Amino acid sequence: MGPAGPEGVGSWDVFEMTVRSGDWFWDMDREVYYYDFEEPAISRFIAEDGLVQVSMRFGDVYYPLPDVRNFYDDGYITETVSYEYAARWIRFNVSANDLFDNLPLNYQPETFTFKVTLLW
């Protein structure tokens, strides 16, 4: 093992973002619900050289994304929640296994609160 590197000064920012159930948009090509936020805190430096980590909050518990859940609602549904980002924006995605033929059928994502952690 080589010598220790110079002392670094790390920085972080943590904040929440909420997408309400009726605010999700449907992407017919990707067969996914999504919501975009403009987020100036995600600088080009953070997007390329830092880290953007997202968890979704249920009560007092946080689940890191991507998250895959199975539940029953007139049939078994597998729901996947994920995210993507670049400088100055972040997108949250929700897909479910009952979204066939480019139609959302009877499924609507619920309200989600996300905890976004930026590290640089």
C-alpha positions in Angstrom: 0.0 0.0 0.0 1.3 3.4 -0.9 1.6 6.6 1.2 -1.6 8.3 2.3 -2.9 11.0 0.0 -3.5 14.6 0.9 -6.3 15.5 3.3 -9.4 16.0 1.4 -12.4 18.2 2.2 -15.6 16.5 1.2 -18.9 18.3 0.9 -22.5 17.1 0.7 -26.0 18.3 0.5 -29.2 16.4 1.4 -32.7 17.5 0.4 -36.1 16.0 -0.3 -38.2 16.1 -3.5 -41.9 14.9 -3.7 -43.8 13.8 -6.7 -47.6 13.7 -6.1 -49.6 10.9 -7.5 -51.3 13.0 -10.2 -48.2 14.7 -11.3 -46.4 11.8 -13.0 -46.1 11.9 -16.8 -46.5 8.9 -19.1 -43.8 8.1 -21.6 -45.4 5.9 -24.2 -42.0 5.0 -25.9 -40.4 3.8 -22.7 -43.6 2.6 -21.1 -42.7 4.4 -17.8 -44.1 7.1 -15.7 -41.5 9.9 -15.0 -41.1 13.3 -13.4 -38.3 15.8 -14.1 -37.0 18.4 -11.7 -34.7 21.2 -12.6 -32.1 21.1 -9.8 -29.3 23.6 -9.9 -27.6 22.0 -6.9 -26.5 19.2 -9.3 -23.6 21.0 -10.9 -21.6 19.7 -13.8 -18.8 18.8 -11.4 -21.1 16.8 -9.1 -22.8 15.0 -12.1 -19.4 14.0 -13.6 -17.0 13.7 -10.6 -19.3 13.5 -7.6 -22.2 11.3 -6.6 -25.9 11.6 -6.6 -27.6 9.0 -4.5 -31.4 8.8 -4.0 -33.6 6.9 -1.6 -37.4 7.0 -1.3 -39.0 7.5 2.1 -41.8 5.5 3.5 -42.6 6.8 7.0 -39.3 6.8 8.8 -37.6 4.2 6.6 -35.5 5.0 3.5 -35.1 2.6 0.6 -32.2 3.2 -1.8 -33.0 3.3 -5.5 -33.5 1.4 -7.7 -36.2 -0.2 -5.7 -38.3 -3.2 -6.8 -41.6 -3.9 -4.9 -44.2 -6.6 -5.3 -47.8 -5.9 -4.2 -51.3 -7.0 -4.9 -53.9 -4.7 -6.5 -56.5 -6.8 -8.5 -53.5 -8.9 -9.5 -49.8 -9.0 -8.6 -47.8 -6.0 -9.6 -44.1 -5.5 -9.7 -43.1 -1.8 -9.5 -39.6 -0.5 -10.1 -38.6 3.0 -9.0 -35.4 4.4 -10.4 -33.7 7.7 -11.3 -31.3 9.3 -13.7 -29.6 12.7 -13.7 -27.3 15.1 -15.4 -26.1 18.6 -14.6 -29.0 20.7 -13.3 -31.7 18.1 -13.5 -32.9 14.8 -12.1 -35.6 12.4 -13.4 -37.6 9.9 -11.3 -39.0 6.8 -13.1 -41.8 4.4 -12.1 -42.6 1.3 -14.1 -44.9 -1.6 -13.4 -45.3 -5.0 -15.0 -48.9 -4.3 -15.9 -48.1 -1.5 -18.3 -48.5 -3.3 -21.6 -49.0 -2.2 -25.2 -48.0 1.4 -24.4 -51.0 1.9 -22.2 -50.9 2.7 -18.4 -54.2 0.7 -18.0 -55.4 1.0 -14.4 -52.1 1.8 -12.7 -51.1 5.2 -11.4 -48.0 5.7 -9.3 -48.5 6.9 -5.8 -47.0 10.0 -4.2 -43.3 9.4 -3.5 -40.9 11.5 -1.4 -37.3 11.1 -2.4 -34.2 11.9 -0.3 -31.4 13.2 -2.6 -27.9 13.1 -1.4 -25.1 15.0 -3.3 -21.5 14.2 -2.5 -18.5 16.0 -3.9 
